[in-house]
Amino acid sequence: MEEKRNKNYAVKTEGLSKRYGSALCVDHVDVKVPAGSIYGFLGPNGAGKSTTLKMILGLVKPQEGSVEVLGREMNDKNRLEILKETGSLIESPSYYGHLTGRENLRVVCLLKSLPEKRIDEVLQIVRMEKQQHKKAGHYSLGMKQRLGLAAALLGRPRLLLLDEPTNGLDPAGIQEMRELIRSLPAKYDMTVVVSSHLLSEIDQMATHTGIIDKGALIYQDSLANLHRHSRKQIRLRTMDNEAACRYLMQHQIPCTSLEGFLLFRGMPDDSLASLMAGLAAEGIGLLRIEEQQQTLEDIFLDLTGRRMSL
C-alpha cells in the first residue's frame, strides 16, 4: 500500500539532513511533491532550499535520510536513469558564451544522446526562436535563464527543478517566466518544483508549497490550505472609539486599538450590520469601516516570526 501511495508523489524525502561543519543546513526534512503539481519551495535566503534541491538530484549526499524521485529511491546505482527523466536549473545557468543559443543546446543533445530535432521544440516553449543564433555571452540575464530552462527541457522531463528562476529578471521577464512555468504541468504532463524567497512569486505560480526556515520544513500543504490560515479582521473608526470599544467588549467581541482604528475579528455580514446598528443606537457615530484579509506574509510571520521579501 505504501509503495502504491508513493507513486502519487514525484518527489518524496524522509528525514533528509545535511550538515556543513557545525551548521545543520537541512534538518530532517520530509518533502512531498504531488505528481503534476507546481510545488513552491519557499524560504529566506540561506534557509536550505538549494541544498535540499541538490540532495534530491544526487548532487550533494545527505548525512541522513532518503530521497525518492518519480517513485524510485535515488542512489548511486539508478541515479543516472532517474536523471534522464529529470530537468533542473540550479543556481545560475551554465552555457558556453562563444557559442550561440542553438549551438549550446546542440552540445546538450550530444552529451545526453538526445535527438537534435528537440531543439526547435524547446526554443518554441521558452520563446527563444528569434535569439537562437545570437552568441550566449551576449544574452541578457533573462535570456540566459531561458537558455538554461530550454536545456533542462530538452529531455522532455517528467520532473523539473528550478532554483530561483526569476532572480535578476525585470518585471516583464518575471511575468513571462511565471506564465511559462504555470503552463508546463498541463501542456507537458510535468511536475515542477520551483524555489524562491519571494512570497508573491510562489503565491502566483504554485499549487502546493513547502516553507523551509533555518533548515527545517515548517509548513507543507496546498497553497489553498495555506490561504485558509488567513483571518479576516474589521477595522472600525468612530466618533468615540473608547465608547465603541466598551460596547464591543460588552457583546463579547475583543478588540484592540491601532492608529485610530478599532480592530476585531471578522464576522458574517448580517452580524456586522446588527453590531453597527447597535453602535449607532448608542449614539456612537460611525466614520469608517473596512474589512482586511491577512496577507500571505502575515501568515508566514505567524508560522515563523521572520519577515520575508514580497
Protein Blocks (a to p, Z undefined) as FASTA:
>chain_A
ZZmmmmmpmbdcehiacdehjbcfbghiacdddehiacdddddehilpmmmmmmmnopac
cfbdcddeehiacdfklmmmmmmmpccdehjadddfkbcfklmmmmmmmmnopafklmmm
mmmmnopmlmmmpcfklpcfklmmmmmmmmmmmnopabdcdehklgoiafklmmmmmmmm
mmmmmmnopacddddfbfklmmmmmmbdcddeehiafbdcdfklmmmmpccddddddfbl
mlmmmmmmmnopacddeehiacdddddfklmmmmmmmmmmnopacfbdcdddddfklmmm
mmnopacdZZ
